[in-house]
């Protein structure tokens, strides 16, 4: 059963029975969200620095790959490779192995390059999404993009790039 076939018995594909939610695999969060996120939705996680937003995003793509077999992309403007992979290992997450299996791609770039790529038709990120059939995408952080694309309507356009 794939993400478009919803209904009873869809639990094995990472969705709650009859509801069609995308499970995060985060203990307690799926229950609070009524089974998970809505399919093909863009969700903003907001909070002060150090509250776990990046960790939650990484856990979402990690669990998608490990628990549900859903490929994911983690696009970051915030972290350097050494600290990013080290932090993931501290949670017991082997990102390098998931990348080798084609279940995860970590893209580290500047906000300027990322924004230009997202705005171009057939950019590298769009190509990567199609090639790996990515089901989960995390952008860390949207606030860095927002400084380059001021205005709510511009930010909304960027969100639609991922849906």
C-alpha positions in Angstrom: 0.0 0.0 0.0 1.5 3.4 -0.9 0.9 6.9 0.5 -1.9 7.5 -1.9 -3.9 4.4 -0.9 -5.5 5.4 2.4 -7.9 3.5 4.5 -8.2 0.7 7.0 -5.1 -1.4 7.4 -2.7 1.3 6.4 -0.7 1.0 9.6 2.1 -1.0 8.0 2.9 1.9 5.7 3.3 4.5 8.4 -0.2 5.8 8.4 -2.9 5.5 11.0 -5.8 3.3 10.1 -8.5 5.2 8.2 -7.0 8.6 8.9 -4.2 8.9 6.3 -1.7 10.6 8.6 2.1 10.7 8.1 3.6 9.3 11.3 6.6 11.0 12.8 7.7 8.0 14.9 8.3 10.4 17.8 6.8 9.0 20.9 3.8 11.0 22.1 3.9 13.4 19.1 1.9 11.3 16.7 -0.8 10.9 19.4 -0.9 14.7 20.0 -1.2 15.2 16.2 -4.1 12.8 15.8 -1.9 10.2 14.2 0.8 12.3 12.6 1.0 15.1 10.0 -1.4 15.5 7.2 0.0 14.0 4.0 1.6 16.5 1.6 1.5 19.3 4.1 4.1 21.9 5.1 4.5 22.2 8.8 6.4 24.9 10.7 8.1 24.1 13.9 8.8 27.3 15.9 10.7 27.9 19.0 13.6 29.6 20.7 17.2 28.5 20.0 18.1 25.3 21.7 14.6 24.0 22.1 15.0 20.9 19.8 13.6 22.1 16.5 16.5 20.8 14.4 16.5 17.6 16.4 12.8 17.0 15.8 13.3 17.7 12.1 16.2 15.2 11.9 14.2 12.6 13.9 11.3 13.0 11.4 13.4 12.2 8.4 15.4 9.6 10.2 12.3 7.8 11.4 10.7 8.1 8.0 13.7 6.2 6.5 14.2 3.7 9.3 10.7 2.9 10.4 8.6 3.5 7.3 11.1 3.2 4.4 10.4 6.7 3.2 13.3 8.5 1.6 14.0 12.0 3.0 16.1 15.2 2.5 17.5 17.3 5.3 18.3 20.8 3.9 20.3 22.9 6.3 21.7 26.4 6.3 22.7 26.2 10.0 25.2 23.4 10.7 28.6 22.3 9.6 29.0 18.6 8.5 31.3 17.5 11.4 28.9 18.8 14.1 25.8 17.7 12.2 26.8 14.0 11.9 28.4 14.0 15.4 25.1 15.3 16.9 23.1 12.6 15.0 25.4 9.9 16.3 24.8 11.0 19.9 21.2 9.9 19.4 22.3 6.6 17.8 21.4 7.7 14.3 23.8 6.6 11.6 23.0 9.1 8.8 26.0 8.0 6.7 24.5 4.5 6.4 21.1 5.9 5.4 22.7 8.0 2.8 24.6 5.0 1.4 21.2 3.1 1.2 19.6 6.0 -0.7 17.1 6.7 2.1 18.5 10.1 3.2 20.4 13.0 1.6 21.8 15.8 3.8 22.2 19.0 1.8 24.3 21.7 3.5 24.4 25.0 1.7 24.2 28.8 2.2 20.7 30.4 2.3 21.5 32.4 -0.8 22.5 29.3 -2.9 19.5 27.3 -1.5 17.0 30.1 -2.3 18.4 30.5 -5.8 18.2 26.7 -6.4 14.6 26.5 -5.0 13.5 29.3 -7.3 14.9 27.7 -10.4 13.0 25.2 -12.4 14.8 21.9 -12.4 17.3 23.0 -9.8 19.5 20.5 -7.9 17.1 20.2 -5.0 14.1 19.6 -7.2 16.1 17.0 -9.2 17.2 15.3 -6.0 13.6 15.1 -4.7 12.5 13.4 -8.0 15.5 11.1 -8.2 15.2 9.7 -4.8 11.4 10.0 -4.6 11.7 11.9 -1.4 8.6 11.7 0.9 10.0 13.9 3.7 11.8 17.1 3.5 13.1 19.3 6.3 14.4 22.8 5.8 16.6 24.1 8.7 15.9 26.8 9.0 13.2 28.7 7.2 14.1 31.9 9.2 17.4 32.0 7.2 15.4 31.9 4.0 12.9 34.4 5.2 15.6 37.1 5.5 16.3 36.7 1.8 12.7 36.5 0.7 10.8 39.0 2.9 7.1 39.1 3.0 4.5 36.4 3.9 3.5 35.8 0.3 7.1 35.2 -0.7 7.5 32.7 2.1 4.3 31.0 1.1 5.6 30.6 -2.4 8.7 28.9 -1.0 6.6 26.5 1.0 4.7 25.5 -2.1 8.0 24.5 -3.7 8.0 21.5 -1.4 4.4 20.4 -1.6 
